[in-house]
Amino acid sequence: MKEINEKNDIVKLKNTQESDLDFVVEWEHQPDNAQYVGQWTREQHRVSLSQEDILHLSIEERSTNKLIGSTKTIQVRRLC
């Protein structure tokens, strides 16, 4: 899997870790988010972390190092 660690003054984009998955699943199922992102089970997310054709990313707030979102909407799947 490609290693991602991009940041600006406000947020950091990083590879999702297994320890992030409880947050990711909860975040996806919040009513304000659920209408915009698909909902996966924790197991689907866990499996995707080791798949070469999926880039699973999370967003952290830099000032607190707390997760503030999941980037399932930016997951990249190879189509060929």
Secondary structure, DSSP 8 states (H G I E B T S, - for coil): ----EEE-SSEEEEE--GGGHHHHHHHHHSHHHHTTS----HHHHHHHTT-TTB--EEEEETTTTEEEEE-GGG--B---
